[in-house]
Amino acid sequence: MNQKTLRKLFKEMGFVRTGGSKEEKECALKIVSYLDKLGLKAKLESFKIPDAKVLEGRLLVDNKEIKCCGYRLAKDATISAPLYYLANWDDGSLSQVRGKIVLFTGYLNRSRYEELTKHGAVGFISTNGTLIDEDRDVDDRELRPSVAKDLEILPGVNINIKDAMKIINGAFKNATITLRQEKIEVTSHNVVCKLKGESEEEIILSAHYDSVPLSIGIYDNLSGTLGILGILEKFLDTKHHYTLTFLFCGSEERGLLGSKAYVKKHQKELDKVRLNINLDMIGTSLGNAIAVCTSDQKLVHFVEYLALIKGYPLKASQGVYSSDSTPFADSGVPALSLARIAPLDSLIIHNRHDQMKYMSMEKMKEDIRFAYELTKIMANAKYLPVQKEIPQNMKEEIDHYFHRSKPNK
């Protein structure tokens, strides 16, 4: 895949494509169409996910209306309570939230939600954005089932951090949240394409193609999608021992739902899957290449050695990466995610700044080339030495990631 083709595909698929939307399906069909032009047959595998249409989402702070988005799938309610800014998530600060609507910066994850419900909060206000952004975008967020599962459901809204600063500086006392919504179910899709090998045993290459509501998702993760397309093209005219399955996952941004759906649907076939190689965020101009291996430590060393041999600057580690590799590892399939992580201060994911101007086609080709070399070695191994077993320390980290247990302090 040359630079001209990469740019063309980035342009054709670079639009907001949230999980379960018609735009996400449009992108899926573009992937299918591209594969069809290569002479390959791909199939769409649909799966249902819960959703909601927010009919009313309002936030009043001392009777002053603040622009917000109501959390989809949160509790429908109109509730007024004292406002509390939770600057830290320590026990002392959390002891002050009972009976209050709690404002905090950043995302609402499972552990934060547990703390709010445990300590008696009655509602929440999260934030997005930075104080130096020119825009005042408000992110459309949802209360994922994995966050609220087995916990009391709270009403909540999301606001821009600039408005949060005004609220804090203005010493506002009380807040009212109103949330009304229509619960619905939407359909998302995985795209699956197989290249048969000499063996029925498989290596699965994956990348998600959906985006978050505010983003056209060039870096996160159209880059990974085009990455595995590029790898696929390199295998078209070559024989390989292991069957290669190329999986383009929908609704990753909504909680790894595409890879979870694939693993569930193909549970009986996972015995034949020896390895998952996942691409999530590659090709950015700035940043460093990484490989996160949810596997035995030997794979970490192998990837590091291969990078040195190929002259590819990369840091490999054992761990859990927050992407579609994790549901495979959770099901007993050794997995690794390849990425080029942009500097933390560049802030180019999950917002309108995720654009082509931050990408490098040279870096895209470099990242695809290394991912291909790794895949080629694995796909043609006489015996694939990666243990088909997830080490205990990785099982524990996966449990922490999915909030099935708490990390040891």
RABELNOR-V665394 format. One record per residue. N is the residue number from 1. RES is the residue in three letters. PHI is phi in degrees with one decimal (NA if undefined). OMEGA is omega in whole degrees, -180 to 180 (* if undefined). BURIAL is + if it has 16 or more other C-alpha atoms within 10 Angstrom, else -. Layout:
# RABELNOR-V665394
n={N,N}
res={RES,RES}
phi={PHI,PHI}
omega={OMEGA,OMEGA}
burial={BURIAL,BURIAL}
This chain:
# RABELNOR-V665394
n={1,2,3,4,5,6,7,8,9,10,11,12,13,14,15,16,17,18,19,20,21,22,23,24,25,26,27,28,29,30,31,32,33,34,35,36,37,38,39,40,41,42,43,44,45,46,47,48,49,50,51,52,53,54,55,56,57,58,59,60,61,62,63,64,65,66,67,68,69,70,71,72,73,74,75,76,77,78,79,80,81,82,83,84,85,86,87,88,89,90,91,92,93,94,95,96,97,98,99,100,101,102,103,104,105,106,107,108,109,110,111,112,113,114,115,116,117,118,119,120,121,122,123,124,125,126,127,128,129,130,131,132,133,134,135,136,137,138,139,140,141,142,143,144,145,146,147,148,149,150,151,152,153,154,155,156,157,158,159,160,161,162,163,164,165,166,167,168,169,170,171,172,173,174,175,176,177,178,179,180,181,182,183,184,185,186,187,188,189,190,191,192,193,194,195,196,197,198,199,200,201,202,203,204,205,206,207,208,209,210,211,212,213,214,215,216,217,218,219,220,221,222,223,224,225,226,227,228,229,230,231,232,233,234,235,236,237,238,239,240,241,242,243,244,245,246,247,248,249,250,251,252,253,254,255,256,257,258,259,260,261,262,263,264,265,266,267,268,269,270,271,272,273,274,275,276,277,278,279,280,281,282,283,284,285,286,287,288,289,290,291,292,293,294,295,296,297,298,299,300,301,302,303,304,305,306,307,308,309,310,311,312,313,314,315,316,317,318,319,320,321,322,323,324,325,326,327,328,329,330,331,332,333,334,335,336,337,338,339,340,341,342,343,344,345,346,347,348,349,350,351,352,353,354,355,356,357,358,359,360,361,362,363,364,365,366,367,368,369,370,371,372,373,374,375,376,377,378,379,380,381,382,383,384,385,386,387,388,389,390,391,392,393,394,395,396,397,398,399,400,401,402,403,404,405,406,407,408,409}
res={MET,ASN,GLN,LYS,THR,LEU,ARG,LYS,LEU,PHE,LYS,GLU,MET,GLY,PHE,VAL,ARG,THR,GLY,GLY,SER,LYS,GLU,GLU,LYS,GLU,CYS,ALA,LEU,LYS,ILE,VAL,SER,TYR,LEU,ASP,LYS,LEU,GLY,LEU,LYS,ALA,LYS,LEU,GLU,SER,PHE,LYS,ILE,PRO,ASP,ALA,LYS,VAL,LEU,GLU,GLY,ARG,LEU,LEU,VAL,ASP,ASN,LYS,GLU,ILE,LYS,CYS,CYS,GLY,TYR,ARG,LEU,ALA,LYS,ASP,ALA,THR,ILE,SER,ALA,PRO,LEU,TYR,TYR,LEU,ALA,ASN,TRP,ASP,ASP,GLY,SER,LEU,SER,GLN,VAL,ARG,GLY,LYS,ILE,VAL,LEU,PHE,THR,GLY,TYR,LEU,ASN,ARG,SER,ARG,TYR,GLU,GLU,LEU,THR,LYS,HIS,GLY,ALA,VAL,GLY,PHE,ILE,SER,THR,ASN,GLY,THR,LEU,ILE,ASP,GLU,ASP,ARG,ASP,VAL,ASP,ASP,ARG,GLU,LEU,ARG,PRO,SER,VAL,ALA,LYS,ASP,LEU,GLU,ILE,LEU,PRO,GLY,VAL,ASN,ILE,ASN,ILE,LYS,ASP,ALA,MET,LYS,ILE,ILE,ASN,GLY,ALA,PHE,LYS,ASN,ALA,THR,ILE,THR,LEU,ARG,GLN,GLU,LYS,ILE,GLU,VAL,THR,SER,HIS,ASN,VAL,VAL,CYS,LYS,LEU,LYS,GLY,GLU,SER,GLU,GLU,GLU,ILE,ILE,LEU,SER,ALA,HIS,TYR,ASP,SER,VAL,PRO,LEU,SER,ILE,GLY,ILE,TYR,ASP,ASN,LEU,SER,GLY,THR,LEU,GLY,ILE,LEU,GLY,ILE,LEU,GLU,LYS,PHE,LEU,ASP,THR,LYS,HIS,HIS,TYR,THR,LEU,THR,PHE,LEU,PHE,CYS,GLY,SER,GLU,GLU,ARG,GLY,LEU,LEU,GLY,SER,LYS,ALA,TYR,VAL,LYS,LYS,HIS,GLN,LYS,GLU,LEU,ASP,LYS,VAL,ARG,LEU,ASN,ILE,ASN,LEU,ASP,MET,ILE,GLY,THR,SER,LEU,GLY,ASN,ALA,ILE,ALA,VAL,CYS,THR,SER,ASP,GLN,LYS,LEU,VAL,HIS,PHE,VAL,GLU,TYR,LEU,ALA,LEU,ILE,LYS,GLY,TYR,PRO,LEU,LYS,ALA,SER,GLN,GLY,VAL,TYR,SER,SER,ASP,SER,THR,PRO,PHE,ALA,ASP,SER,GLY,VAL,PRO,ALA,LEU,SER,LEU,ALA,ARG,ILE,ALA,PRO,LEU,ASP,SER,LEU,ILE,ILE,HIS,ASN,ARG,HIS,ASP,GLN,MET,LYS,TYR,MET,SER,MET,GLU,LYS,MET,LYS,GLU,ASP,ILE,ARG,PHE,ALA,TYR,GLU,LEU,THR,LYS,ILE,MET,ALA,ASN,ALA,LYS,TYR,LEU,PRO,VAL,GLN,LYS,GLU,ILE,PRO,GLN,ASN,MET,LYS,GLU,GLU,ILE,ASP,HIS,TYR,PHE,HIS,ARG,SER,LYS,PRO,ASN,LYS}
phi={NA,-84.2,-64.6,-62.3,-66.8,-58.0,-62.3,-62.8,-70.2,-57.9,-68.0,-69.9,-106.5,-82.9,-142.6,-61.5,-144.4,-72.2,-57.2,87.0,-90.2,-67.0,-69.6,-63.5,-65.3,-59.3,-66.1,-58.9,-68.9,-67.1,-64.6,-59.3,-62.9,-64.0,-64.8,-61.7,-65.7,-84.2,85.3,-112.0,-103.2,-117.2,-125.7,-91.7,-113.3,-88.8,-150.2,-92.2,-138.7,-70.4,-154.6,-156.7,-101.9,-77.0,-86.0,-152.9,-136.6,-133.8,-132.5,-113.0,-121.1,47.3,67.4,-99.4,-78.6,-115.2,-60.6,-152.6,-123.0,-71.8,-69.8,-63.5,71.8,-80.4,-77.7,-71.3,-170.8,-119.3,-137.6,-115.6,-162.9,-58.7,-95.8,-133.2,-89.7,-93.7,-78.7,-132.3,-101.1,-87.3,-60.8,-63.6,-67.6,-66.2,-67.0,-96.8,-91.0,-57.8,74.8,-121.6,-89.4,-104.1,-99.6,-144.3,-93.8,94.0,-84.2,-105.8,-101.8,-59.7,-64.7,-65.6,-64.5,-59.0,-65.6,-63.6,-70.3,-60.8,-96.2,86.6,-65.0,-109.9,-172.2,-143.3,-132.6,-102.0,-134.7,-139.9,90.0,-126.7,-70.7,-100.8,-64.4,-74.1,-85.5,-124.7,-59.4,-119.7,-73.9,-83.0,-119.4,-131.0,-92.5,-64.8,-55.1,-68.0,-81.4,-92.2,-52.5,67.0,-121.0,-61.3,-86.1,-110.6,-75.7,-159.4,-136.8,-121.1,-133.4,-75.6,-63.7,-65.3,-70.5,-61.7,-64.4,-63.4,-62.0,-66.9,-66.9,-83.3,52.8,-68.1,-104.2,-131.0,-138.0,-130.9,-108.9,-122.5,-139.7,-133.1,-151.8,-107.0,-74.8,-137.4,-128.6,-121.2,-113.6,-114.2,-140.0,-101.0,-108.8,-125.0,-138.0,-113.3,-113.4,-65.6,-113.0,-70.0,-109.1,-78.9,-67.2,-120.7,-117.1,-103.8,-103.7,-132.7,-163.4,-94.1,-114.3,-82.7,-133.7,-86.7,-57.4,-90.4,-122.9,-86.4,57.6,-70.4,-74.9,-116.0,-142.9,-61.2,-60.9,-67.0,-59.9,-69.4,-61.3,-76.0,-64.5,-64.2,-65.2,-55.8,-59.3,-68.3,-95.5,-60.9,-110.7,-125.4,-79.6,-149.4,-73.2,-86.4,-66.5,-108.9,-108.6,-103.7,-117.5,-103.4,-90.3,-89.7,54.8,-64.7,-67.9,-102.4,115.6,58.1,-70.0,-66.4,-68.3,-62.5,-65.4,-64.1,-60.6,-65.7,-67.0,-109.8,-53.1,-69.4,-91.4,-66.4,-60.0,-89.5,-89.9,-93.7,-163.0,-117.5,-115.7,-114.7,-113.5,-142.0,79.0,-127.3,78.5,-73.9,-61.8,-103.7,122.0,-121.6,-78.9,-135.0,-132.8,-111.1,-105.8,-94.8,-165.2,-71.4,-66.8,-62.4,-65.6,-57.6,-64.4,-62.6,-63.8,-63.3,-63.5,-61.9,-62.0,-65.3,-62.4,-86.1,68.2,-110.4,-67.2,-152.0,-112.1,-105.6,-151.4,-93.5,172.9,-115.0,-102.9,-78.7,-161.1,-71.2,-70.5,-68.0,-59.9,-67.8,-62.4,-64.6,-98.7,93.5,-98.1,-55.7,-142.0,-142.9,-112.1,-104.9,-153.8,-119.7,-85.7,-68.3,-55.9,-58.7,-85.8,-86.5,49.4,-113.5,-123.9,60.6,-159.8,-69.0,-82.8,-77.2,-132.5,-61.2,-64.8,-97.5,-102.7,-127.3,-68.4,-65.7,-66.9,-58.4,-65.6,-63.5,-68.1,-64.0,-60.8,-67.7,-60.5,-66.8,-60.1,-64.0,-64.2,-61.3,-63.2,-66.1,-67.8,-110.5,-65.4,-65.6,-141.3,-80.8,-80.3,-66.7,-61.3,-82.4,-158.4,-92.6,-58.5,-59.7,-64.5,-76.1,-60.3,-66.1,-67.9,-63.3,-60.1,-63.8,-59.9,-89.0,59.3,-88.4,-154.7,-99.2,-65.6,-70.7,-83.9}
omega={-177,-176,179,179,177,-179,-180,-179,175,-179,-177,-176,-176,175,180,-174,-177,-177,179,-179,177,178,177,179,177,178,178,-180,175,176,178,-180,180,179,178,178,177,-180,-177,177,176,178,173,173,-175,174,-176,175,179,180,178,170,180,179,178,174,-175,173,173,176,-172,177,175,-177,180,178,-177,168,176,178,174,179,170,-175,172,-179,162,-174,177,-178,173,-179,179,176,-179,-178,-180,-178,177,-176,-180,179,-179,179,-178,-170,-176,178,-174,169,-169,174,177,-180,176,-173,172,177,-176,-176,178,-180,176,-179,180,-179,180,-176,168,174,-179,178,-177,176,177,-177,169,177,176,-178,-178,176,175,-178,173,-179,173,-175,175,-174,180,172,-175,176,180,178,-172,-176,177,179,175,-179,179,171,180,177,176,-180,175,-175,177,176,176,179,178,179,-178,-180,-179,178,179,-170,-171,-180,173,176,172,179,174,-177,175,-180,-179,174,-180,-178,174,-175,164,174,-175,178,-178,168,-175,175,178,-179,174,176,-169,161,-180,173,-174,173,177,-176,179,178,173,-173,-175,-167,171,167,177,180,-178,6,173,178,178,178,179,177,-179,170,179,177,180,-178,-178,-179,-173,-175,-179,175,177,-175,-177,172,-180,176,179,-173,177,-169,171,169,174,-176,179,177,179,-171,-180,179,176,180,180,-179,180,-178,-174,-175,-177,-178,-174,176,-179,-178,-175,-174,171,174,-173,176,179,178,177,168,178,-176,180,175,-176,-180,179,169,178,-173,173,-169,174,-175,-178,179,177,-179,-179,-179,177,180,-180,179,178,180,-177,-179,-177,-177,-175,174,179,180,173,-179,178,180,-177,-179,-172,174,-172,176,176,179,179,179,174,179,176,-173,171,177,175,-179,168,-170,178,179,-176,-177,179,172,-176,172,177,176,-176,-177,179,-172,-177,-174,178,-177,176,179,175,178,176,-178,179,-180,178,-179,180,179,178,-179,178,-179,-178,180,-179,-176,-177,179,174,174,-178,-170,-180,-178,177,-179,179,-179,-176,-180,177,175,179,180,176,177,177,-178,-179,175,173,176,179,179,176,-180,*}
burial={-,-,-,-,-,+,-,-,+,+,-,-,+,+,+,+,+,+,+,+,+,-,+,+,+,-,+,+,+,-,+,+,-,-,+,-,-,-,-,-,-,+,-,+,+,+,+,-,+,-,+,+,-,+,-,-,+,+,+,+,+,-,-,-,-,-,+,+,+,+,+,+,+,+,+,+,+,-,-,+,+,+,+,+,+,+,-,-,-,-,-,-,-,+,-,+,+,+,+,+,+,+,+,+,+,+,-,+,-,+,-,-,+,+,+,+,+,-,+,+,+,+,+,+,+,+,+,+,+,-,-,-,-,-,-,+,+,+,+,+,+,+,+,+,-,-,+,+,-,-,-,-,+,+,+,+,+,+,+,+,+,+,+,+,-,-,+,-,-,-,-,+,-,+,+,+,+,+,+,+,+,-,-,-,-,-,+,+,+,+,+,+,+,+,+,+,+,-,-,-,+,+,+,+,+,+,+,+,+,+,+,+,+,+,+,+,+,+,+,+,+,+,+,+,+,+,+,+,+,+,+,+,-,-,+,-,-,-,-,+,+,+,+,+,+,+,+,+,+,+,+,+,+,+,+,+,+,+,+,+,+,+,+,-,-,-,-,-,-,+,-,-,+,+,+,+,+,+,+,+,+,+,+,+,+,-,-,+,+,+,+,+,+,+,+,+,-,-,+,+,-,-,+,+,-,+,+,-,-,-,-,+,-,+,-,+,+,+,+,+,+,-,+,+,+,+,+,+,+,+,+,+,+,+,+,+,+,+,+,+,+,+,-,-,-,-,-,+,+,+,+,+,+,+,+,+,-,+,+,+,+,-,+,+,+,-,+,+,+,+,+,+,-,+,+,+,-,+,+,+,-,-,-,-,-,+,+,+,+,+,-,-,-,+,+,+,+,+,-,-,+,-,-,-,-,-,-,-,-}
